[in-house]
Amino acid sequence: MTVEDLLITDRFPRAAKYHPNWILAGSSGGANPLWLTEWLSEALTLEPGMRVLDLGCGRALSSIFLQREFGVQVWATDLWFSASENSQRVRESEVQNDVFPIRADARALPFSEEFFDVVVGIDSFMYFGTDDLYLNYLARFVKPNGQIGIALAGFEHEIDDEVPEHLADWWAAENPYCLHSAGWWRRHWELSKILDIEIADTLPDGWRYWRDWVKLIAPDNEFESQTLEADAGRNLAYVRAVGRRRAETPLFDPVMSIPAAYTSQPLLRDVG
């Protein structure tokens, strides 16, 4: 199969407009960022001029895509990938007036509260968003009634007991304990009462898109491709969740530091 056969699909017509070489040169993980961003965007309200935080943007392909397709302003934020490299990619894509690469930790974001209309996480949220306290931290950067949406690798259902035999070797090699099902993300977010969950689902035939992407960016990784084919969508999947911030739910201030206040005291009792 050619690169075009694996990369161009009618399921993602917006992504199909972009040159395969540009997409491959900007790959940064185990999922095609344009496919997942297009899928997620179908469940988002995106209007020109909106401010979007692309959290864990990798090499900023998703940020550029969002700006070009929807006319939004995007803060392309990542800890692992170079903001300077992303700036060059943004300039060459001629979106430098609306896409702003930033290097920052997802747990120490340099933004003011209620700055964004929408927050997205493309194949990144599993690395920080499973923390029970994280949604309370992140939601303060979104305007009331603004959306938080994620699309990422995960499972059709939670694997709580014994790992299926055909996944055992992959499981041992990858230790995918941060991956979860759409149902898990729904419950995880619902418990906080911070978001009204609008959608939590899996991408039909997502395992095929996952496999095709692996064949493109890592053709020597037959192990993962064969695992995906053996599983055939029974367990491995792409998942999506979108919630809207409840205006009436208060957010508690995160503990960022403890004031130093040392008081000298005797070490031992005087027992005479």
Short mmCIF file of the C-alpha atoms (twelve columns), coordinates in Angstrom:
data_MODEL
# 
_entry.id   MODEL 
# 
loop_
_atom_site.group_PDB 
_atom_site.id 
_atom_site.type_symbol 
_atom_site.label_atom_id 
_atom_site.label_alt_id 
_atom_site.label_comp_id 
_atom_site.label_asym_id 
_atom_site.label_seq_id 
_atom_site.Cartn_x 
_atom_site.Cartn_y 
_atom_site.Cartn_z 
_atom_site.pdbx_PDB_model_num 
ATOM 1   C CA . MET A 1   0.000   0.000   0.000  1 
ATOM 2   C CA . THR A 2   1.165   3.553   -0.721 1 
ATOM 3   C CA . VAL A 3   1.425   6.388   1.765  1 
ATOM 4   C CA . GLU A 4   -1.700  7.919   0.262  1 
ATOM 5   C CA . ASP A 5   -3.594  4.628   0.652  1 
ATOM 6   C CA . LEU A 6   -2.768  4.564   4.366  1 
ATOM 7   C CA . LEU A 7   -3.134  8.267   5.059  1 
ATOM 8   C CA . ILE A 8   -5.915  9.636   2.859  1 
ATOM 9   C CA . THR A 9   -9.407  8.540   3.833  1 
ATOM 10  C CA . ASP A 10  -12.912 9.781   3.141  1 
ATOM 11  C CA . ARG A 11  -13.645 9.522   6.862  1 
ATOM 12  C CA . PHE A 12  -11.461 12.580  7.472  1 
ATOM 13  C CA . PRO A 13  -11.971 14.945  4.520  1 
ATOM 14  C CA . ARG A 14  -10.423 17.946  6.267  1 
ATOM 15  C CA . ALA A 15  -7.241  16.016  7.088  1 
ATOM 16  C CA . ALA A 16  -7.095  14.669  3.533  1 
ATOM 17  C CA . LYS A 17  -6.271  18.161  2.247  1 
ATOM 18  C CA . TYR A 18  -2.866  18.165  3.948  1 
ATOM 19  C CA . HIS A 19  0.279   16.858  2.276  1 
ATOM 20  C CA . PRO A 20  1.335   13.408  3.518  1 
ATOM 21  C CA . ASN A 21  4.978   14.473  3.796  1 
ATOM 22  C CA . TRP A 22  4.018   17.413  6.026  1 
ATOM 23  C CA . ILE A 23  1.984   15.139  8.277  1 
ATOM 24  C CA . LEU A 24  4.708   12.511  8.541  1 
ATOM 25  C CA . ALA A 25  7.420   15.110  9.199  1 
ATOM 26  C CA . GLY A 26  5.361   16.437  12.100 1 
ATOM 27  C CA . SER A 27  4.481   13.105  13.683 1 
ATOM 28  C CA . SER A 28  5.070   12.978  17.406 1 
ATOM 29  C CA . GLY A 29  3.258   9.933   18.731 1 
ATOM 30  C CA . GLY A 30  1.165   6.852   18.200 1 
ATOM 31  C CA . ALA A 31  -1.774  8.583   16.521 1 
ATOM 32  C CA . ASN A 32  -2.336  10.747  13.468 1 
ATOM 33  C CA . PRO A 33  -2.966  14.145  15.092 1 
ATOM 34  C CA . LEU A 34  -5.107  15.397  12.211 1 
ATOM 35  C CA . TRP A 35  -7.437  12.400  12.277 1 
ATOM 36  C CA . LEU A 36  -7.993  12.677  16.014 1 
ATOM 37  C CA . THR A 37  -8.353  16.458  15.887 1 
ATOM 38  C CA . GLU A 38  -10.916 16.280  13.093 1 
ATOM 39  C CA . TRP A 39  -12.864 13.602  14.954 1 
ATOM 40  C CA . LEU A 40  -12.788 15.640  18.163 1 
ATOM 41  C CA . SER A 41  -13.757 18.847  16.358 1 
ATOM 42  C CA . GLU A 42  -17.009 17.206  15.258 1 
ATOM 43  C CA . ALA A 43  -18.134 17.371  18.897 1 
ATOM 44  C CA . LEU A 44  -16.806 20.875  19.659 1 
ATOM 45  C CA . THR A 45  -18.190 24.366  19.170 1 
ATOM 46  C CA . LEU A 46  -15.425 26.168  17.288 1 
ATOM 47  C CA . GLU A 47  -15.972 29.648  15.904 1 
ATOM 48  C CA . PRO A 48  -13.544 32.150  14.351 1 
ATOM 49  C CA . GLY A 49  -11.671 34.178  16.932 1 
ATOM 50  C CA . MET A 50  -12.144 31.719  19.788 1 
ATOM 51  C CA . ARG A 51  -9.158  31.061  22.040 1 
ATOM 52  C CA . VAL A 52  -8.135  27.407  22.132 1 
ATOM 53  C CA . LEU A 53  -5.547  25.730  24.352 1 
ATOM 54  C CA . ASP A 54  -3.990  22.757  22.547 1 
ATOM 55  C CA . LEU A 55  -2.523  20.955  25.527 1 
ATOM 56  C CA . GLY A 56  0.235   18.477  24.753 1 
ATOM 57  C CA . CYS A 57  0.287   19.592  21.115 1 
ATOM 58  C CA . GLY A 58  3.438   17.696  20.129 1 
ATOM 59  C CA . ARG A 59  4.794   19.267  16.949 1 
ATOM 60  C CA . ALA A 60  1.742   21.543  16.675 1 
ATOM 61  C CA . LEU A 61  0.079   19.897  13.677 1 
ATOM 62  C CA . SER A 62  -3.206  19.825  15.565 1 
ATOM 63  C CA . SER A 63  -2.839  23.527  16.428 1 
ATOM 64  C CA . ILE A 64  -2.181  24.520  12.819 1 
ATOM 65  C CA . PHE A 65  -5.068  22.349  11.658 1 
ATOM 66  C CA . LEU A 66  -7.501  23.949  14.120 1 
ATOM 67  C CA . GLN A 67  -6.509  27.452  13.077 1 
ATOM 68  C CA . ARG A 68  -6.707  26.805  9.337  1 
ATOM 69  C CA . GLU A 69  -9.957  24.852  9.478  1 
ATOM 70  C CA . PHE A 70  -11.906 26.905  12.029 1 
ATOM 71  C CA . GLY A 71  -10.232 30.327  12.235 1 
ATOM 72  C CA . VAL A 72  -9.524  30.043  15.959 1 
ATOM 73  C CA . GLN A 73  -6.522  31.310  17.880 1 
ATOM 74  C CA . VAL A 74  -4.464  28.474  19.344 1 
ATOM 75  C CA . TRP A 75  -1.905  28.332  22.130 1 
ATOM 76  C CA . ALA A 76  0.184   25.307  21.097 1 
ATOM 77  C CA . THR A 77  1.482   24.103  24.453 1 
ATOM 78  C CA . ASP A 78  3.841   21.204  25.067 1 
ATOM 79  C CA . LEU A 79  6.576   20.230  27.513 1 
ATOM 80  C CA . TRP A 80  8.479   17.643  25.495 1 
ATOM 81  C CA . PHE A 81  8.684   19.243  22.049 1 
ATOM 82  C CA . SER A 82  10.582  22.378  21.095 1 
ATOM 83  C CA . ALA A 83  8.591   25.607  20.956 1 
ATOM 84  C CA . SER A 84  11.249  26.955  18.573 1 
ATOM 85  C CA . GLU A 85  10.730  24.089  16.137 1 
ATOM 86  C CA . ASN A 86  6.984   24.538  16.402 1 
ATOM 87  C CA . SER A 87  7.358   28.267  15.736 1 
ATOM 88  C CA . GLN A 88  9.179   27.511  12.493 1 
ATOM 89  C CA . ARG A 89  6.460   25.070  11.446 1 
ATOM 90  C CA . VAL A 90  3.810   27.656  12.331 1 
ATOM 91  C CA . ARG A 91  5.541   30.359  10.274 1 
ATOM 92  C CA . GLU A 92  5.890   28.096  7.249  1 
ATOM 93  C CA . SER A 93  2.193   27.313  7.557  1 
ATOM 94  C CA . GLU A 94  1.489   31.077  7.560  1 
ATOM 95  C CA . VAL A 95  -0.564  31.018  10.758 1 
ATOM 96  C CA . GLN A 96  1.928   32.822  13.008 1 
ATOM 97  C CA . ASN A 97  -0.586  35.556  13.848 1 
ATOM 98  C CA . ASP A 98  -2.967  33.046  15.395 1 
ATOM 99  C CA . VAL A 99  -0.926  30.071  16.633 1 
ATOM 100 C CA . PHE A 100 1.415   30.656  19.566 1 
ATOM 101 C CA . PRO A 101 3.871   27.882  20.489 1 
ATOM 102 C CA . ILE A 102 4.668   27.670  24.194 1 
ATOM 103 C CA . ARG A 103 6.764   25.256  26.211 1 
ATOM 104 C CA . ALA A 104 5.024   24.564  29.504 1 
ATOM 105 C CA . ASP A 105 4.149   21.774  31.909 1 
ATOM 106 C CA . ALA A 106 0.479   20.811  31.903 1 
ATOM 107 C CA . ARG A 107 0.566   21.150  35.702 1 
ATOM 108 C CA . ALA A 108 2.092   24.642  35.663 1 
ATOM 109 C CA . LEU A 109 0.291   26.539  32.921 1 
ATOM 110 C CA . PRO A 110 1.234   30.213  32.416 1 
ATOM 111 C CA . PHE A 111 -2.257  31.496  31.617 1 
ATOM 112 C CA . SER A 112 -4.820  33.615  33.395 1 
ATOM 113 C CA . GLU A 113 -8.048  32.096  34.635 1 
ATOM 114 C CA . GLU A 114 -10.988 31.824  32.210 1 
ATOM 115 C CA . PHE A 115 -8.743  32.778  29.282 1 
ATOM 116 C CA . PHE A 116 -9.818  30.018  26.871 1 
ATOM 117 C CA . ASP A 117 -13.075 29.166  25.172 1 
ATOM 118 C CA . VAL A 118 -11.979 25.579  24.494 1 
ATOM 119 C CA . VAL A 119 -9.232  23.233  25.694 1 
ATOM 120 C CA . VAL A 120 -8.243  20.208  23.604 1 
ATOM 121 C CA . GLY A 121 -5.858  17.353  24.260 1 
ATOM 122 C CA . ILE A 122 -4.860  15.203  21.290 1 
ATOM 123 C CA . ASP A 123 -3.383  11.833  22.325 1 
ATOM 124 C CA . SER A 124 -1.830  13.500  25.356 1 
ATOM 125 C CA . PHE A 125 -4.320  13.651  28.211 1 
ATOM 126 C CA . MET A 126 -3.438  10.194  29.528 1 
ATOM 127 C CA . TYR A 127 -0.054  11.524  30.681 1 
ATOM 128 C CA . PHE A 128 -1.491  14.008  33.195 1 
ATOM 129 C CA . GLY A 129 -5.282  13.991  33.125 1 
ATOM 130 C CA . THR A 130 -5.851  10.766  35.077 1 
ATOM 131 C CA . ASP A 131 -4.914  12.600  38.287 1 
ATOM 132 C CA . ASP A 132 -8.093  12.974  40.363 1 
ATOM 133 C CA . LEU A 133 -7.288  16.636  41.053 1 
ATOM 134 C CA . TYR A 134 -6.195  17.656  37.570 1 
ATOM 135 C CA . LEU A 135 -9.574  18.597  36.088 1 
ATOM 136 C CA . ASN A 136 -10.146 21.077  38.909 1 
ATOM 137 C CA . TYR A 137 -6.796  22.663  38.044 1 
ATOM 138 C CA . LEU A 138 -7.358  22.734  34.283 1 
ATOM 139 C CA . ALA A 139 -10.963 23.926  34.345 1 
ATOM 140 C CA . ARG A 140 -10.026 27.287  35.861 1 
ATOM 141 C CA . PHE A 141 -8.411  28.257  32.541 1 
ATOM 142 C CA . VAL A 142 -11.689 27.702  30.651 1 
ATOM 143 C CA . LYS A 143 -14.529 30.179  30.604 1 
ATOM 144 C CA . PRO A 144 -17.764 29.038  32.259 1 
ATOM 145 C CA . ASN A 145 -19.717 27.026  29.658 1 
ATOM 146 C CA . GLY A 146 -16.495 26.509  27.701 1 
ATOM 147 C CA . GLN A 147 -15.542 23.027  26.516 1 
ATOM 148 C CA . ILE A 148 -12.764 20.591  27.353 1 
ATOM 149 C CA . GLY A 149 -12.292 17.826  24.799 1 
ATOM 150 C CA . ILE A 150 -9.862  14.947  24.437 1 
ATOM 151 C CA . ALA A 151 -9.182  12.307  21.775 1 
ATOM 152 C CA . LEU A 152 -6.585  9.653   22.458 1 
ATOM 153 C CA . ALA A 153 -5.587  6.016   22.437 1 
ATOM 154 C CA . GLY A 154 -7.527  3.846   24.846 1 
ATOM 155 C CA . PHE A 155 -9.730  0.792   25.262 1 
ATOM 156 C CA . GLU A 156 -13.199 -0.236  24.184 1 
ATOM 157 C CA . HIS A 157 -13.770 -1.241  27.813 1 
ATOM 158 C CA . GLU A 158 -11.663 -1.338  30.954 1 
ATOM 159 C CA . ILE A 159 -9.362  -4.332  31.364 1 
ATOM 160 C CA . ASP A 160 -9.688  -4.809  35.109 1 
ATOM 161 C CA . ASP A 161 -8.981  -8.487  35.447 1 
ATOM 162 C CA . GLU A 162 -6.714  -10.764 33.434 1 
ATOM 163 C CA . VAL A 163 -5.153  -9.269  30.318 1 
ATOM 164 C CA . PRO A 164 -6.366  -11.081 27.183 1 
ATOM 165 C CA . GLU A 165 -3.803  -13.617 26.015 1 
ATOM 166 C CA . HIS A 166 -3.325  -11.999 22.608 1 
ATOM 167 C CA . LEU A 167 -2.419  -8.696  24.336 1 
ATOM 168 C CA . ALA A 168 -0.142  -10.131 27.017 1 
ATOM 169 C CA . ASP A 169 3.189   -9.504  25.266 1 
ATOM 170 C CA . TRP A 170 2.179   -5.994  24.161 1 
ATOM 171 C CA . TRP A 171 0.893   -5.217  27.656 1 
ATOM 172 C CA . ALA A 172 4.159   -6.321  29.239 1 
ATOM 173 C CA . ALA A 173 6.172   -4.230  26.789 1 
ATOM 174 C CA . GLU A 174 4.042   -1.073  26.860 1 
ATOM 175 C CA . ASN A 175 2.610   -1.081  30.421 1 
ATOM 176 C CA . PRO A 176 -0.439  0.852   29.193 1 
ATOM 177 C CA . TYR A 177 -1.886  1.545   32.641 1 
ATOM 178 C CA . CYS A 178 -2.648  5.170   31.782 1 
ATOM 179 C CA . LEU A 179 -4.938  4.160   28.893 1 
ATOM 180 C CA . HIS A 180 -8.654  4.004   29.577 1 
ATOM 181 C CA . SER A 181 -12.041 3.584   27.955 1 
ATOM 182 C CA . ALA A 182 -14.464 6.350   27.058 1 
ATOM 183 C CA . GLY A 183 -16.674 5.157   29.897 1 
ATOM 184 C CA . TRP A 184 -13.814 5.536   32.348 1 
ATOM 185 C CA . TRP A 185 -13.199 9.126   31.229 1 
ATOM 186 C CA . ARG A 186 -16.901 9.887   31.556 1 
ATOM 187 C CA . ARG A 187 -17.003 8.617   35.145 1 
ATOM 188 C CA . HIS A 188 -13.675 10.269  35.988 1 
ATOM 189 C CA . TRP A 189 -15.002 13.666  34.915 1 
ATOM 190 C CA . GLU A 190 -18.523 13.209  36.256 1 
ATOM 191 C CA . LEU A 191 -17.271 12.591  39.782 1 
ATOM 192 C CA . SER A 192 -15.903 16.130  39.981 1 
ATOM 193 C CA . LYS A 193 -19.220 17.714  38.906 1 
ATOM 194 C CA . ILE A 194 -17.112 20.332  37.102 1 
ATOM 195 C CA . LEU A 195 -18.255 19.364  33.598 1 
ATOM 196 C CA . ASP A 196 -21.486 18.407  31.936 1 
ATOM 197 C CA . ILE A 197 -20.395 15.486  29.757 1 
ATOM 198 C CA . GLU A 198 -21.612 15.961  26.197 1 
ATOM 199 C CA . ILE A 199 -20.053 12.907  24.588 1 
ATOM 200 C CA . ALA A 200 -17.801 9.978   25.494 1 
ATOM 201 C CA . ASP A 201 -17.366 7.348   22.792 1 
ATOM 202 C CA . THR A 202 -14.999 5.344   20.627 1 
ATOM 203 C CA . LEU A 203 -14.083 5.854   16.978 1 
ATOM 204 C CA . PRO A 204 -15.616 3.169   14.733 1 
ATOM 205 C CA . ASP A 205 -12.794 1.117   13.220 1 
ATOM 206 C CA . GLY A 206 -10.356 3.167   15.273 1 
ATOM 207 C CA . TRP A 207 -8.014  0.209   15.564 1 
ATOM 208 C CA . ARG A 208 -7.581  0.220   11.772 1 
ATOM 209 C CA . TYR A 209 -6.558  3.887   11.787 1 
ATOM 210 C CA . TRP A 210 -4.184  3.141   14.672 1 
ATOM 211 C CA . ARG A 211 -2.653  0.232   12.727 1 
ATOM 212 C CA . ASP A 212 -2.333  2.215   9.498  1 
ATOM 213 C CA . TRP A 213 -0.591  5.054   11.338 1 
ATOM 214 C CA . VAL A 214 1.904   2.645   12.945 1 
ATOM 215 C CA . LYS A 215 2.660   1.177   9.528  1 
ATOM 216 C CA . LEU A 216 3.432   4.670   8.242  1 
ATOM 217 C CA . ILE A 217 5.583   6.103   11.027 1 
ATOM 218 C CA . ALA A 218 7.155   2.879   12.289 1 
ATOM 219 C CA . PRO A 219 7.132   0.296   9.477  1 
ATOM 220 C CA . ASP A 220 9.595   -1.884  11.377 1 
ATOM 221 C CA . ASN A 221 7.270   -2.088  14.379 1 
ATOM 222 C CA . GLU A 222 5.501   -5.220  13.225 1 
ATOM 223 C CA . PHE A 223 4.920   -6.168  16.860 1 
ATOM 224 C CA . GLU A 224 2.398   -3.386  17.448 1 
ATOM 225 C CA . SER A 225 0.789   -3.734  14.021 1 
ATOM 226 C CA . GLN A 226 0.315   -7.473  14.516 1 
ATOM 227 C CA . THR A 227 -1.073  -6.885  18.006 1 
ATOM 228 C CA . LEU A 228 -3.643  -4.458  16.623 1 
ATOM 229 C CA . GLU A 229 -4.609  -6.903  13.880 1 
ATOM 230 C CA . ALA A 230 -4.906  -9.772  16.337 1 
ATOM 231 C CA . ASP A 231 -7.100  -7.665  18.601 1 
ATOM 232 C CA . ALA A 232 -9.208  -6.350  15.693 1 
ATOM 233 C CA . GLY A 233 -10.923 -3.723  17.809 1 
ATOM 234 C CA . ARG A 234 -12.036 -5.995  20.638 1 
ATOM 235 C CA . ASN A 235 -10.020 -3.981  23.158 1 
ATOM 236 C CA . LEU A 236 -7.750  -1.369  21.565 1 
ATOM 237 C CA . ALA A 237 -9.442  1.803   20.378 1 
ATOM 238 C CA . TYR A 238 -9.351  5.550   19.977 1 
ATOM 239 C CA . VAL A 239 -11.598 7.268   22.504 1 
ATOM 240 C CA . ARG A 240 -13.104 10.742  22.755 1 
ATOM 241 C CA . ALA A 241 -14.702 12.752  25.542 1 
ATOM 242 C CA . VAL A 242 -16.088 16.296  25.611 1 
ATOM 243 C CA . GLY A 243 -17.478 18.194  28.576 1 
ATOM 244 C CA . ARG A 244 -18.706 21.722  29.165 1 
ATOM 245 C CA . ARG A 245 -17.689 23.626  32.294 1 
ATOM 246 C CA . ARG A 246 -20.550 24.179  34.693 1 
ATOM 247 C CA . ALA A 247 -20.808 27.846  35.560 1 
ATOM 248 C CA . GLU A 248 -22.277 27.099  38.982 1 
ATOM 249 C CA . THR A 249 -19.598 24.682  40.204 1 
ATOM 250 C CA . PRO A 250 -16.933 26.392  42.328 1 
ATOM 251 C CA . LEU A 251 -13.299 25.412  41.844 1 
ATOM 252 C CA . PHE A 252 -11.003 25.093  44.828 1 
ATOM 253 C CA . ASP A 253 -7.617  26.773  44.695 1 
ATOM 254 C CA . PRO A 254 -4.794  24.315  44.017 1 
ATOM 255 C CA . VAL A 255 -2.010  24.069  46.581 1 
ATOM 256 C CA . MET A 256 1.024   25.398  44.741 1 
ATOM 257 C CA . SER A 257 3.369   25.882  47.723 1 
ATOM 258 C CA . ILE A 258 3.399   25.801  51.526 1 
ATOM 259 C CA . PRO A 259 4.634   28.989  53.265 1 
ATOM 260 C CA . ALA A 260 7.860   28.510  55.188 1 
ATOM 261 C CA . ALA A 261 7.416   29.225  58.913 1 
ATOM 262 C CA . TYR A 262 10.030  27.377  60.941 1 
ATOM 263 C CA . THR A 263 9.784   27.704  64.705 1 
ATOM 264 C CA . SER A 264 12.689  26.445  66.810 1 
ATOM 265 C CA . GLN A 265 11.701  24.027  69.577 1 
ATOM 266 C CA . PRO A 266 13.662  21.873  72.077 1 
ATOM 267 C CA . LEU A 267 14.524  18.484  70.622 1 
ATOM 268 C CA . LEU A 268 14.404  16.443  73.857 1 
ATOM 269 C CA . ARG A 269 12.282  16.564  76.968 1 
ATOM 270 C CA . ASP A 270 13.883  17.661  80.206 1 
ATOM 271 C CA . VAL A 271 13.400  14.675  82.479 1 
ATOM 272 C CA . GLY A 272 15.616  16.071  85.282 1 
# 
